[in-house]
Amino acid sequence: MSLDHYVTLGRSGLRVSPLALGAMTFGQDPGGAGCSVEESEKILAAYLDRGGNFIDTANFYTNGHSEKILGDYFAAHPGLRSHTVLASKFFFNMFPGDPNGGGAGRGSITAQLDESLRRLGTDYLDLYWLHNWDRSTPIEETMRTLDDLVRAGKIRYIGFSNTPAWVTAQAQTMAQLRSWTPLIALQVEYSLLARTVEGEIAPLAQDQGMALVPWSPLKNGFLSGKYRRGSEVVDSARTAFVGGPGEEEYAVIDAVAAVADELGTSSAAVSLAWLRARPGTVVPILGARRVEHLENNLAALETTLGPEHLRALDEVSAPTLDYPAPMHGEPRAMLQFAGATVDGQESAVYPPLLQSDVRY
């Protein structure tokens, strides 16, 4: 497996690398968590040289500098843009004090896209994400606007990020019934340390043929391999912001490290390989502040987890899902057909109800 072994992104004809490159770290934010223009370009070149073609950014990242770095790079390498799948996002307000400076209304989406295209130096985006749910805007306004932009040739595909499953389902159903552009992917937080997406969003994505594009697949670097019990991490710009792992997280970190040691690879590679083995199409986003971070993550393409590895990681990281998900797991499958086997699932056998048990 390599970056040029492409997968189709959801129910679409868009072919992308099995690992995307996230540009959230391109350009330095006020907290100094990003990287310089020079290092950003080295990371970008390393990814593209390996056959990677899927780059993800947002208008909000480093206050627009991330998009500008990408735009300058494409301008300096003519012909490269047309062979790259470029994705950006809209939602966050770039103009504090202006109530229409962000959000998902018609005017704000159009204005945000025009600004992103200007910074990126391109006349279209391959994929445009809603970065977050806008509670104040009817979802039909957002979907109709995105469809209009697709028809105008300014964007080609659309996706949602950080949006509740019920809102996503409503939007997708509306698009299908009205012949608008449907969603092809959902960008979500997903890792061995963040699996609650499996309650509602992941099943929805699999049912609708949407790809999952996980952000923070190493959970703020906790799964990178540099966090060990009793040792201090000094090479992490986020540690001061998010804090260190807790006991439950260290149980997962230790299990990942054990698998990595057995396979002779890194914890990052194991964590990313686990994600890629999940049901459906899953394309994790790699975040890197240095080229060596990227190279370490790309080892996931050469990492294959056996059934025993997957089982151990699944068990140690099993999430607690919100109701009603616990009622729909395998042990309770098809309980209404007591004693029967339906779709390969055997249910528990319950004794017949006595007349005194019946309540009206």
Secondary structure, DSSP 4 states (H G I P E B T S, - for coil): --TTS-EE-SSSS-EE-SSEEE-TTBS--TTS-SB-HHHHHHHHHHHHHTT--EEE--TTGGGGHHHHHHHHHHHHSTTSGGGSEEEEEE-S-SSTT-TTSSSSSHHHHHHHHHHHHHHHT-S-EEEEEE-S--TTS-HHHHHHHHHHHHHTTSEEEEEEES--HHHHHHHHHHHHHTTPPPEEEEEEE-BTTB-GGGTTHHHHHHHHTPEEEEESTTTTTTTSS---TT----S-SSHHHH----HHHHHHHHHHHHHHHHHTS-HHHHHHHHHHTSSS-B-PEEE-SSHHHHHHHHGGGG----HHHHHHHHHHT---PPTTGGGGSGGGTTTTSTT-EETTEEPPP-PPPPGGG---
